Amino acid sequence: MNPSVDTLASNLNVLDRLHFCPSIKDVDTDEFAFAQPAEVFEAKNGQCTMRCFDDSGEFLVHSRFDPQAEAKIQIEAAGIDENINVAIVFGFGCGHIVRQLLSEVDSKTKIVIVEPDLNSLCWYLMHVDETELLQNDRVNIVGVTDPISAVSAVMPHLALLTLKGWLPIISPPFMRKHSEFMTSFARELDQQTATQKLGFATSADTSHLFMTNAFLNSKYAAGSPGLLQLKECWKGRPAILISAGPSLEKQLPLLAEVKDHFLLISMGASLRTLRAAHIEPHIVVTVDPFPIMYDHFKGVKSEGAWLLSDMAGNPNIVSDFSEKRLFGHSTPQMEFLFSKLFGQRGLMISGGSVANSAFSAAAVMQADPIILIGQDLAYTGGASHAAGNVKRLEINDELVAKNPQKYKKIPGYYGDEVVTDDKMNSYRIWFERVIPSISMSRIINATEGGCMIHGAENMPFKDVVDQFLPDRAVDFDDVVSSLPNFKATDERSFRANVLRLRRQVRTIDKVAGEAADAAKNMMEATRKGLEESEIDRYKVLFNRALKTMRRQKGAGDLFVTGFVQKGILYIQRRQALFHENEQDETFTNYTYQLTLKNACKQAEQLLKDFLKKTKAPKKVA
Amino acid sequence: MTDEQFSFGAMCEECVNYIIKVQPTLERISNDLRTAPSRDLLGELVGFEEGLSWLVSFGSKSDIFLPDDELKSEFAFFVSQIDQGSRDFVVALENGDYLDLADVIDYEFLPALIRMRDTVAPLVPH
């Protein structure tokens, strides 16, 4: 078996087009003349095999007698069955496991190959023309050396919407050669899948609440600026993000001294603790839509603070806490939908926690530096929150030991180990992902406790104050009142836009009803064994309804689907995974249209209540 | 039947029984080496090495009891196969190469043992 530059070029051409191997072209194949990354040779059965080497000696990547039979054993041991639709193979080797999988699993199963050894992959691809295998649309190669990038590239294949079950296939030589990669990969995968699950569940379970809250808040948002208008408004000036972690307590005396000089952005959860220390923040951030979040605000009124709320934030907080309101949207879809009612307010991207959202806001405002305090994201001293917090939880070693799935140890602020949980850990991961993309602000973690947030600069709060204390006092009210790009939407225009939205909802309701009827008739006709021409007649009606529906794509569509996100996700998942024939598809279409009709009913009710309570305009446009 | 012939027959029986007993164990170890190797597996292989030495010794010293050249040649072939396998085995063990260990078991030791079993079985006295 002789290496050939032409063979490699053919393989790389396909690899580059169809797979994710961004750095493979950087591999210096000229070096292979002096140091070959592996030995590629013919096995006793005539198939290709490979041998690698490390400090402990030589070792086979595949059997030197019958690599394909070995691949069969390895797949069987991994336990693949009909519930698996994604197989992740670690290491390409000579492709035997991939080939065997293709012959064993059904056509819906995707195969993802994670290959951190680009040299060996290139070297092998110099020997064998694998263009046919590489062009198989069930095969996806992720060729990256960094485990974190590898996980990010693998995650789309593990999307919950289309995932039935997944299975890793790790051969002993891969573990020998890449044990460190594998450890980091597993840790990162654990974190990313937990975050994905949390996001999926939140999105599915709370979409109705999000939509209802956002709509109830919209009458305030119509007259208030948003993050889009606040863009760069605090450019080059420091801001302190005050979270409610246990380490907040020790910073309070110094914070009280400098409270008028730093822009204080407090999480809702920190409010009571700050009040007890006679500190009024300039901005209080709230994101959570749940009624229980009102506990942080119950009986607490702003004494000058602005409320920065996610559009879907708890409407009682939005209505009661402060007359001075600012808004942001957590998704582009929400931004698009509500822009049709009162214009754009900007995105306040979140990683799940209010601190993540507040951080996004500070970055949009281009505060510099952005200083974190109370951002423990861990059970510092066994507590979840600072004293005085209504949600404070206390844990002990016994509880941690009993719940290894929930609690884990991560690197601490001082290089020690601290205990965190899945949720807090996902917020930390979000910070670590986002911080490198913030180029206009220095990020300082002055928590002096809790977890280590990689990417943020650790600095004692006292040093931060010494270094960054501004001379002039905070004038945030002046800044907001002179925002150049903000124009409130008057009530008449707003009501007219709501009425337009209601018309769209009614159209969707009507069309969904027609489509559901046509789908139902199609199923009935098939069940009764009617003639094809009769079934086709219903198909035409159904397709016509879908065509009309497609024309409704816009605010009304987003508004309606927002009410039944969980049902729609369920249907999409069913569609992606279990469609065997045309009847399945018709049934799914039928249930989808019924789900839409149900959503229209909920949307219509909300709009009706809203319009009843809102003062009628003199003239509707 | 002389005592010596009786004793050789008993050894043949022992040889066949041992191979019958060890075959599934070796197949399991080989599978595990290809999928989930561990130090315990290597421990199990140490026990097998002793059995193998006994078989080689039996194969080498049986010459005088074997009735024809064909059988003598079969026994000699067995000994040479196991010798070669043992050398490969030691190299694989030194490299910590689990797949190579599995290859030696599957494609060198097991075929030789099965062939030996089939050769020796007719020599077991009934």
Interface residues (C-beta under 8 A of the other chain):
Chain A: K44 S56 G57 E58 F59 L60 V61 H62 S63 R64 F65 D66 E70 I73 Q74 A77 A78 S171 P172 P173 R176
Chain B: N31 L33 R34 T35 A36 P37 E94 N95 G96 D97 Y98 L99 D100 A102 D103 D106 Y107
